[in-house]
Amino acid sequence: MTSIKPFQLEDLFNINPVNLDPLTENFNISFYSQYLNTWPNLFYKSIESTALPQDEVISGYMMAKTEGSLFKNELHTHITAVTINQNYRRINLASKLCLQLEKISEVQLTLFIDLFVKVTNELGRKLYEKLGYSIYRRVIGYYGKSMPLDRNLVNDDIDAFDMRKNLPLDKDKKTIRDHGENVYVLPNEIVFL
Ligand SMILES: CC(C)(COP(=O)(O)OP(=O)(O)OC[C@H]1O[C@@H](n2cnc3c(N)ncnc32)[C@H](O)[C@@H]1OP(=O)(O)O)[C@@H](O)C(=O)NCCC(=O)NCCS
């Protein structure tokens, strides 16, 4: 049986099997700690129970934050990571973790949820599209090693799609757009202050 529980610092010792995927980013301890300290409600895990509590397995987790100003119509929730252990995929777990995020009151106070997904990550994109997200813009060279200067230099291997889903607070859908895959921006143009 699956349950969703708050992520705890010591869980970092048990997430290697979840993170073993080239499309899952691994961060340093201070980065995870910052999320736990600042947005504890937005960092949670899915747990698979067994007959013995000590055999419980972390099957996936969600790590998110809120950022941007309401004054500029940019207050939003950002999904930094959602990832599922290979042994527990395609049973709706990532969908559950994403839908859970929308139920959290501090998320409901934001205008939209967004995330970056590699252009080549078709599974990730399918997941989000199924949940009602759409492409807002293409970030040129987001996953590259150097800062790109030409916004027309598309490269599927290092570009990201910035995907968004508007939340009830944005009832007029001002924070999303159609055909965002044709809107190219540079990484320095997507900073929220
Ligand atoms: C992408 C990922 C999170 C999906 O997790 P999951 O728990 O298997 O996803 P779900 O079971 O909720 O699937 C939701 C939808 O995504 C799509 N999808 C997921 N896996 C798929 C697959 N192997 N083949 C085709 N479609 C797939 C389907 O549309 C699916 O809906 P359906 O089962 O009704 O057809 C998982 O593959 C993963 O952890 N990948 C590595 C990290 C990553 O890419 N994270 C997302 C980017 S931030």
The ligand as an SDF file (V2000), in Angstrom:
LIG
                    3D

 48 50  0  0  0  0  0  0  0  0999 V2000
    8.5250   10.7070  -15.4280 C   0  0  0  0  0  0  0  0  0  0  0  0
    8.2480    9.8650  -14.1790 C   0  0  0  0  0  0  0  0  0  0  0  0
    8.2750   10.8050  -12.9550 C   0  0  0  0  0  0  0  0  0  0  0  0
    6.8700    9.2130  -14.3220 C   0  0  0  0  0  0  0  0  0  0  0  0
    6.5550    8.5330  -13.1190 O   0  0  0  0  0  0  0  0  0  0  0  0
    5.3750    7.4300  -13.0610 P   0  0  0  0  0  0  0  0  0  0  0  0
    5.0020    7.2680  -11.6260 O   0  0  0  0  0  0  0  0  0  0  0  0
    5.7920    6.2290  -13.7930 O   0  0  0  0  0  0  0  0  0  0  0  0
    4.2040    8.1890  -13.8600 O   0  0  0  0  0  0  0  0  0  0  0  0
    2.6450    7.8410  -13.8000 P   0  0  0  0  0  0  0  0  0  0  0  0
    2.4450    6.3960  -13.5500 O   0  0  0  0  0  0  0  0  0  0  0  0
    1.9690    8.8040  -12.8710 O   0  0  0  0  0  0  0  0  0  0  0  0
    2.2480    8.1430  -15.3210 O   0  0  0  0  0  0  0  0  0  0  0  0
    1.5470    9.3080  -15.7000 C   0  0  0  0  0  0  0  0  0  0  0  0
    1.5280    9.4190  -17.2190 C   0  0  0  0  0  0  0  0  0  0  0  0
    2.8490    9.6980  -17.7130 O   0  0  0  0  0  0  0  0  0  0  0  0
    3.0220    9.0080  -18.9810 C   0  0  0  0  0  0  0  0  0  0  0  0
    4.0400    7.9600  -18.8180 N   0  0  0  0  0  0  0  0  0  0  0  0
    4.7460    7.6620  -17.6890 C   0  0  0  0  0  0  0  0  0  0  0  0
    5.5860    6.6310  -17.9460 N   0  0  0  0  0  0  0  0  0  0  0  0
    5.4190    6.2820  -19.2360 C   0  0  0  0  0  0  0  0  0  0  0  0
    6.0070    5.2960  -20.0680 C   0  0  0  0  0  0  0  0  0  0  0  0
    6.9540    4.4610  -19.6120 N   0  0  0  0  0  0  0  0  0  0  0  0
    5.5990    5.2200  -21.3530 N   0  0  0  0  0  0  0  0  0  0  0  0
    4.6570    6.0650  -21.8380 C   0  0  0  0  0  0  0  0  0  0  0  0
    4.0340    7.0050  -21.0830 N   0  0  0  0  0  0  0  0  0  0  0  0
    4.4310    7.1280  -19.8050 C   0  0  0  0  0  0  0  0  0  0  0  0
    1.6810    8.4020  -19.3230 C   0  0  0  0  0  0  0  0  0  0  0  0
    0.9260    9.4010  -20.0150 O   0  0  0  0  0  0  0  0  0  0  0  0
    1.1000    8.1510  -17.9390 C   0  0  0  0  0  0  0  0  0  0  0  0
   -0.3010    8.0490  -17.9310 O   0  0  0  0  0  0  0  0  0  0  0  0
   -0.9920    6.6150  -18.2470 P   0  0  0  0  0  0  0  0  0  0  0  0
   -0.2710    5.5870  -17.4100 O   0  0  0  0  0  0  0  0  0  0  0  0
   -2.4200    6.8280  -17.8460 O   0  0  0  0  0  0  0  0  0  0  0  0
   -0.7940    6.4060  -19.7240 O   0  0  0  0  0  0  0  0  0  0  0  0
    9.2950    8.7240  -13.9870 C   0  0  0  0  0  0  0  0  0  0  0  0
    9.4570    8.0480  -15.2110 O   0  0  0  0  0  0  0  0  0  0  0  0
   10.6370    9.2200  -13.4950 C   0  0  0  0  0  0  0  0  0  0  0  0
   10.8850    9.2540  -12.2920 O   0  0  0  0  0  0  0  0  0  0  0  0
   11.5520    9.6290  -14.4160 N   0  0  0  0  0  0  0  0  0  0  0  0
   12.8520   10.1770  -14.0400 C   0  0  0  0  0  0  0  0  0  0  0  0
   12.7450   11.5710  -13.4410 C   0  0  0  0  0  0  0  0  0  0  0  0
   11.9490   12.5070  -14.3490 C   0  0  0  0  0  0  0  0  0  0  0  0
   12.0830   12.5190  -15.5510 O   0  0  0  0  0  0  0  0  0  0  0  0
   11.1150   13.3640  -13.7070 N   0  0  0  0  0  0  0  0  0  0  0  0
   10.2400   14.2870  -14.4390 C   0  0  0  0  0  0  0  0  0  0  0  0
   10.9220   15.4950  -14.9000 C   0  0  0  0  0  0  0  0  0  0  0  0
   11.1360   16.6740  -13.6100 S   0  0  0  0  0  0  0  0  0  0  0  0
  1  2  1  0
  2  3  1  0
  2  4  1  0
  2 36  1  0
  4  5  1  0
  5  6  1  0
  6  7  2  0
  6  8  1  0
  6  9  1  0
  9 10  1  0
 10 11  2  0
 10 12  1  0
 10 13  1  0
 13 14  1  0
 14 15  1  0
 15 16  1  0
 15 30  1  0
 16 17  1  0
 17 18  1  0
 17 28  1  0
 18 19  1  0
 18 27  1  0
 19 20  2  0
 20 21  1  0
 21 22  1  0
 21 27  2  0
 22 23  1  0
 22 24  2  0
 24 25  1  0
 25 26  2  0
 26 27  1  0
 28 29  1  0
 28 30  1  0
 30 31  1  0
 31 32  1  0
 32 33  2  0
 32 34  1  0
 32 35  1  0
 36 37  1  0
 36 38  1  0
 38 39  2  0
 38 40  1  0
 40 41  1  0
 41 42  1  0
 42 43  1  0
 43 44  2  0
 43 45  1  0
 45 46  1  0
 46 47  1  0
 47 48  1  0
M  END
$$$$
